[in-house]
Amino acid sequence: MARTKISTLNLRIEPGVKQAVREAAAREHRSVANMVEMLIRRHCTEAGIAVPDRNEANPGNRNG
């Protein structure tokens, strides 16, 4: 089975924003990383920016 490739994103944010994203993630039972990814995907969709889904981004990874 092919492994999904993941990219790392390091960023600096204000402590209050970090706490807010932690709280938002906890309320939706998500990890902070998953919450940030979901927010980026939502923004891109609303802004008309194409984001390939996981299978398009990793053509060797067909699990279904």
C-alpha positions in Angstrom: 0.0 0.0 0.0 1.4 3.4 -0.9 1.9 5.9 1.9 0.3 9.3 1.7 2.9 12.1 1.4 2.4 15.0 3.8 4.0 18.4 3.6 5.0 20.3 6.7 4.0 23.9 7.2 5.7 25.9 10.0 4.2 29.3 10.8 4.2 31.9 13.6 0.9 33.2 14.9 -0.2 35.3 17.8 -0.8 33.3 21.0 -4.5 34.4 21.0 -5.0 33.0 17.5 -3.3 29.8 18.5 -5.6 29.4 21.5 -8.6 30.1 19.3 -7.7 27.5 16.8 -7.1 25.0 19.6 -10.5 25.7 21.0 -12.1 25.5 17.5 -10.4 22.2 16.9 -11.4 20.7 20.2 -15.1 21.7 19.6 -15.1 19.8 16.3 -13.1 16.9 17.7 -10.2 17.6 15.2 -6.5 18.0 15.6 -5.1 21.5 15.3 -3.4 20.5 12.0 -6.6 19.1 10.6 -8.5 22.2 11.6 -6.0 24.5 9.9 -6.1 22.4 6.8 -9.9 22.4 6.8 -9.9 26.2 7.2 -7.5 26.7 4.3 -9.5 24.4 2.1 -12.7 26.3 2.9 -11.1 29.6 2.2 -9.7 28.4 -1.1 -13.1 27.0 -2.1 -14.8 30.3 -1.3 -12.1 32.3 -3.1 -12.2 30.1 -6.2 -8.8 28.6 -5.7 -8.5 25.0 -6.8 -7.1 22.6 -4.3 -6.7 19.0 -5.5 -8.2 16.4 -3.3 -5.9 13.9 -1.6 -6.1 11.3 -4.4 -5.4 13.8 -7.1 -2.4 15.2 -5.2 -1.1 11.6 -4.6 -2.0 9.6 -7.8 -0.3 6.5 -6.5 -2.5 6.4 -3.4 -5.8 4.8 -4.5 -7.4 3.3 -1.4 -10.9 2.9 -2.7 
